[in-house]
Amino acid sequence: MQKVAGTNRLRIAGFAVASSLALTLAACGGGGGDSFVESTPPPPVLPPPPPPSPFAISAPARATVGTGMAPVLADAAGPNFTTGAVEGTVFPLLQTTVSINESSIKPDASVNTVGGTATATATGLAIGIADLVAAPSTIDPNLDWTRVGSWAFDESPWDYSGFPSQRGVFVTGYETPEGAMPTTGSATFSGSANGSMFAPASMSNGLPCRCTEVQLTGTASFTADFGARSLDGALTEMGIIGGWDGESTPWNDVTFTSTIVGNSFSGTTSVTTSPAGAMGLNATGTLEGRFFGPSAQEAGAVWTLFDGTNAAIGTLSGRRGP
């Protein structure tokens, strides 16, 4: 019985080898003399790529001063920006900052909390923002006690498609001591307004793309009622610098209202006129400002606007009239 069983196993194995050989020969066209033809399997069917996510813009944050930073107070007998700030003086920035990447623009919470500074140098002010090195800045030099401006930092200077970027607007200077603030009467201020607007955009291939960023400029006028502790005003003659065709394009007029507390004021902004076109806003936002000079001779503020899709951040400043 064991011998027969062994023979059967050999036969089964031999049959398997013979069958395999026959199949191999058949596949090669054996016996017919045909050449070998290899069939190519069809490529795998891949699922379609997911649709691109829309570029999202969030409301800018209300302007803040970095945690723990102390103001530089004005003194009638002391220095100012016109006579020359003492080199090394560190001014805290009242600012708001946005972070830009390949899919969104949103408040930069860490930078807004840590804050930024402007340090007096022999040639002007050096802007320092958290751990960002040599952030470039633009500073309005038209006032004695106040400086407003903007700064930008780009890891990729040509676009926002894959690298983080930051944008900030700020006001700083020699602040009015709270005890020197007027408590009666009113005063009008006039000066300038500047800013940036951000809107979603798409590249030609339809991928989600960064945004369109345009620069804004105009005039600012406002009235402080020191008795009522209020400050109200408007940004007018606002325009997009350069515009779409190389010429200045009209932008929104904006009003603002605020409450004075100590040497600061805080309130809201609202668009009052919207020009036709994609860059017009129907928006509201925030306002944060300070009085500057020994007795509130000047004032400056940071403003924001947001309409659910587009956003703008900017500054305003003014000198008190007679």
Secondary structure per residue as TSV (DSSP state, phi and psi in degrees):
chain	resnum	aa	ss	phi	psi
A	1	M	-	360.0	-39.6
A	2	Q	H	-66.0	-37.0
A	3	K	H	-67.4	-43.3
A	4	V	H	-61.8	-44.1
A	5	A	H	-59.0	-40.0
A	6	G	H	-64.8	-41.1
A	7	T	H	-61.4	-43.2
A	8	N	H	-60.0	-41.0
A	9	R	H	-63.3	-41.5
A	10	L	H	-62.6	-42.5
A	11	R	H	-63.0	-40.7
A	12	I	H	-63.8	-43.7
A	13	A	H	-63.4	-42.2
A	14	G	H	-63.2	-38.2
A	15	F	H	-64.0	-39.9
A	16	A	H	-65.2	-40.9
A	17	V	H	-65.6	-44.9
A	18	A	H	-61.6	-43.2
A	19	S	H	-62.1	-43.2
A	20	S	H	-61.5	-41.5
A	21	L	H	-64.1	-43.8
A	22	A	H	-60.7	-41.7
A	23	L	H	-64.7	-37.3
A	24	T	H	-65.2	-44.2
A	25	L	H	-63.2	-42.5
A	26	A	H	-61.9	-41.3
A	27	A	H	-63.6	-30.1
A	28	C	T	-87.0	1.4
A	29	G	T	78.2	25.7
A	30	G	T	-58.7	141.7
A	31	G	T	91.6	-30.5
A	32	G	T	-99.7	-13.5
A	33	G	T	76.9	8.6
A	34	D	-	-72.0	149.2
A	35	S	-	-75.8	159.3
A	36	F	-	-74.5	130.8
A	37	V	-	-123.3	117.2
A	38	E	-	-95.7	126.4
A	39	S	-	-84.6	136.8
A	40	T	-	-96.5	122.9
A	41	P	-	-66.7	148.0
A	42	P	-	-65.2	149.8
A	43	P	-	-65.0	150.6
A	44	P	-	-65.9	147.5
A	45	V	-	-86.7	114.7
A	46	L	-	-93.6	144.9
A	47	P	-	-68.1	151.4
A	48	P	-	-64.3	149.5
A	49	P	-	-66.0	150.9
A	50	P	-	-65.9	150.6
A	51	P	-	-64.5	146.5
A	52	P	-	-64.2	143.9
A	53	S	-	-74.6	141.4
A	54	P	-	-68.3	149.9
A	55	F	-	-73.4	126.6
A	56	A	E	-109.3	132.7
A	57	I	E	-117.6	127.6
A	58	S	-	-101.5	164.9
A	59	A	-	-66.8	131.5
A	60	P	-	-62.1	152.6
A	61	A	-	-80.5	152.3
A	62	R	-	-61.1	140.7
A	63	A	-	-63.4	143.5
A	64	T	E	-138.8	165.7
A	65	V	E	-105.6	142.2
A	66	G	-	-53.4	144.4
A	67	T	T	-56.3	127.8
A	68	G	T	82.0	1.5
A	69	M	-	-82.1	136.8
A	70	A	-	-98.9	142.1
A	71	P	-	-74.1	160.8
A	72	V	E	-100.2	120.2
A	73	L	E	-93.7	145.4
A	74	A	-	-77.4	148.9
A	75	D	-	-139.2	128.9
A	76	A	T	-58.1	-29.7
A	77	A	T	-95.3	0.7
A	78	G	S	-99.5	-173.7
A	79	P	-	-76.9	163.8
A	80	N	-	-145.3	-174.5
A	81	F	T	-71.6	-25.4
A	82	T	T	-77.8	-44.9
A	83	T	T	-77.6	-20.8
A	84	G	-	119.2	111.9
A	85	A	-	-70.0	145.7
A	86	V	-	-67.1	125.2
A	87	E	T	-58.2	134.4
A	88	G	T	95.7	-10.7
A	89	T	-	-63.7	132.2
A	90	V	E	-108.3	118.4
A	91	F	E	-103.4	126.8
A	92	P	E	-72.3	145.7
A	93	L	-	-93.9	130.6
A	94	L	E	-87.2	110.4
A	95	Q	E	-148.1	161.3
A	96	T	E	-126.5	145.4
A	97	T	E	-131.5	140.1
A	98	V	E	-119.7	148.9
A	99	S	E	-110.7	134.0
A	100	I	E	-119.2	129.4
A	101	N	-	-134.5	-163.2
A	102	E	S	-71.6	-11.3
A	103	S	S	-128.7	-8.6
A	104	S	E	-161.6	162.8
A	105	I	E	-124.5	127.5
A	106	K	E	-149.9	163.2
A	107	P	E	-58.7	138.8
A	108	D	-	-90.0	91.3
A	109	A	H	-61.8	-39.5
A	110	S	H	-67.5	-44.5
A	111	V	H	-67.7	-39.2
A	112	N	H	-62.9	-32.5
A	113	T	H	-77.8	-46.9
A	114	V	H	-68.5	-38.0
A	115	G	-	85.3	-175.7
A	116	G	E	-140.7	168.6
A	117	T	E	-136.1	158.4
A	118	A	E	-122.2	119.6
A	119	T	E	-107.3	127.8
A	120	A	E	-67.6	131.9
A	121	T	-	-122.8	-179.3
A	122	A	S	-66.6	-20.9
A	123	T	S	-114.0	-0.8
A	124	G	S	153.1	-130.8
A	125	L	E	-124.0	135.8
A	126	A	E	-104.8	125.4
A	127	I	E	-91.3	128.3
A	128	G	E	-121.2	124.3
A	129	I	E	-123.3	107.7
A	130	A	T	44.9	-123.9
A	131	D	T	-100.9	14.8
A	132	L	B	-82.0	131.5
A	133	V	S	-93.1	132.2
A	134	A	S	50.8	49.4
A	135	A	-	-63.4	122.8
A	136	P	-	-67.2	153.7
A	137	S	E	-141.6	156.9
A	138	T	E	-125.9	125.1
A	139	I	E	-124.5	131.4
A	140	D	-	-79.0	116.4
A	141	P	-	-96.6	16.6
A	142	N	-	-87.3	-3.6
A	143	L	-	-117.6	162.2
A	144	D	S	-83.0	-40.7
A	145	W	S	-112.1	-8.9
A	146	T	E	-122.7	143.7
A	147	R	E	-133.7	130.9
A	148	V	E	-124.0	153.8
A	149	G	E	-179.7	-166.2
A	150	S	E	-141.5	159.9
A	151	W	E	-140.7	158.5
A	152	A	E	-144.0	145.3
A	153	F	E	-137.8	128.1
A	154	D	E	-130.6	126.8
A	155	E	S	-76.9	-27.8
A	156	S	S	-122.3	105.1
A	157	P	T	-71.8	-10.0
A	158	W	T	-97.8	-24.2
A	159	D	-	-158.7	-179.2
A	160	Y	S	-113.0	22.1
A	161	S	S	-79.0	-18.3
A	162	G	S	-154.5	0.5
A	163	F	S	-126.5	145.3
A	164	P	-	-69.7	144.1
A	165	S	E	-134.5	156.4
A	166	Q	E	-130.3	146.5
A	167	R	E	-131.6	139.8
A	168	G	E	-143.4	150.9
A	169	V	E	-127.5	146.4
A	170	F	E	-149.1	161.7
A	171	V	E	-134.4	143.1
A	172	T	E	-157.2	174.7
A	173	G	E	145.7	-161.1
A	174	Y	E	-88.3	103.3
A	175	E	E	-76.6	149.9
A	176	T	-	-69.6	127.6
A	177	P	-	-59.5	141.5
A	178	E	G	-58.8	-36.9
A	179	G	G	-69.6	-14.4
A	180	A	G	-98.1	1.0
A	181	M	S	-70.3	135.7
A	182	P	-	-61.3	147.9
A	183	T	-	-118.2	-6.0
A	184	T	S	-135.8	164.7
A	185	G	S	77.2	-176.2
A	186	S	E	-141.5	164.8
A	187	A	E	-149.5	145.2
A	188	T	E	-103.4	146.1
A	189	F	E	-126.8	146.1
A	190	S	E	-142.0	146.4
A	191	G	E	-177.4	-136.4
A	192	S	E	-128.0	163.7
A	193	A	E	-134.3	142.0
A	194	N	E	-144.1	161.0
A	195	G	E	178.6	-173.6
A	196	S	E	-134.7	143.7
A	197	M	E	-118.7	141.7
A	198	F	E	-121.2	133.3
A	199	A	E	-137.2	146.1
A	200	P	E	-62.3	150.8
A	201	A	E	-148.6	163.5
A	202	S	E	-128.0	142.7
A	203	M	-	-74.2	169.0
A	204	S	T	-64.8	-25.3
A	205	N	T	-86.0	4.0
A	206	G	-	85.6	-0.1
A	207	L	-	-72.7	154.5
A	208	P	E	-63.8	134.9
A	209	C	E	-131.0	127.1
A	210	R	E	10.5	-117.2
A	211	C	E	-168.1	170.2
A	212	T	E	-94.4	132.6
A	213	E	E	-123.1	127.0
A	214	V	E	-126.1	152.5
A	215	Q	E	-98.2	144.0
A	216	L	E	-121.8	149.1
A	217	T	E	-151.0	152.9
A	218	G	E	-177.3	-160.9
A	219	T	E	-115.5	154.9
A	220	A	E	-126.6	137.3
A	221	S	E	-143.1	138.6
A	222	F	E	-157.9	159.7
A	223	T	E	-124.6	130.6
A	224	A	E	-103.5	122.5
A	225	D	E	-99.8	99.1
A	226	F	T	-70.2	-29.6
A	227	G	T	-69.7	-43.8
A	228	A	T	-84.8	-6.0
A	229	R	T	58.1	51.0
A	230	S	E	-138.3	156.9
A	231	L	E	-143.1	122.7
A	232	D	E	-131.9	149.4
A	233	G	E	-173.5	-163.4
A	234	A	E	-152.8	153.0
A	235	L	E	-107.1	121.2
A	236	T	E	-128.7	169.5
A	237	E	E	53.3	32.0
A	238	M	E	-72.9	138.3
A	239	G	E	-146.6	157.5
A	240	I	E	-84.8	121.1
A	241	I	S	-66.1	123.2
A	242	G	S	85.7	-38.8
A	243	G	T	61.6	-169.8
A	244	W	T	-79.8	-27.5
A	245	D	T	-114.7	21.1
A	246	G	S	88.0	-4.4
A	247	E	S	-113.1	158.3
A	248	S	-	-65.3	133.3
A	249	T	E	-113.5	130.1
A	250	P	E	-59.5	144.0
A	251	W	-	-124.5	-167.7
A	252	N	-	-73.6	147.5
A	253	D	E	-87.8	146.9
A	254	V	E	-133.9	136.2
A	255	T	E	-109.7	158.4
A	256	F	E	-145.9	151.8
A	257	T	E	-138.5	144.1
A	258	S	E	-154.8	167.7
A	259	T	E	-113.6	135.5
A	260	I	E	-89.1	128.2
A	261	V	E	-133.3	116.6
A	262	G	T	63.7	-126.4
A	263	N	T	-103.0	16.8
A	264	S	E	-121.9	164.7
A	265	F	E	-140.0	147.5
A	266	S	E	-143.8	135.4
A	267	G	E	-169.3	-148.8
A	268	T	E	-130.2	159.8
A	269	T	E	-121.2	157.0
A	270	S	E	-155.1	136.5
A	271	V	E	-74.1	135.1
A	272	T	E	-110.3	-28.2
A	273	T	E	-134.4	142.0
A	274	S	-	-128.0	114.0
A	275	P	-	-69.2	158.1
A	276	A	S	-65.6	149.6
A	277	G	S	118.6	168.0
A	278	A	T	-67.8	-22.1
A	279	M	T	-92.2	0.7
A	280	G	-	-75.6	144.4
A	281	L	-	-116.0	152.6
A	282	N	-	-126.0	82.2
A	283	A	-	-135.6	163.9
A	284	T	E	-130.5	167.5
A	285	G	E	-169.9	-151.9
A	286	T	E	-125.2	164.1
A	287	L	E	-143.3	131.1
A	288	E	E	-136.4	126.6
A	289	G	E	-144.8	174.9
A	290	R	E	-139.8	155.2
A	291	F	E	-95.8	144.3
A	292	F	E	-129.8	154.3
A	293	G	S	99.9	162.4
A	294	P	T	-59.2	-30.5
A	295	S	T	-140.3	46.6
A	296	A	S	62.8	42.8
A	297	Q	-	-69.5	-23.8
A	298	E	E	-138.0	164.3
A	299	A	E	-149.3	150.4
A	300	G	E	-147.8	155.5
A	301	A	E	-153.5	161.5
A	302	V	E	-109.8	132.4
A	303	W	E	-123.6	156.0
A	304	T	E	-134.5	158.3
A	305	L	E	-143.9	147.4
A	306	F	E	-155.9	133.4
A	307	D	-	-116.5	15.1
A	308	G	S	97.6	-20.0
A	309	T	S	-128.7	-47.4
A	310	N	-	-109.1	155.4
A	311	A	E	-137.1	155.7
A	312	A	E	-143.2	144.7
A	313	I	E	-132.7	148.7
A	314	G	E	-171.2	-174.7
A	315	T	E	-130.7	160.1
A	316	L	E	-140.6	152.1
A	317	S	E	-152.3	156.7
A	318	G	E	-162.7	156.5
A	319	R	E	-106.9	141.4
A	320	R	E	-71.1	135.3
A	321	G	-	-81.9	-179.8
A	322	P	-	-59.4	360.0
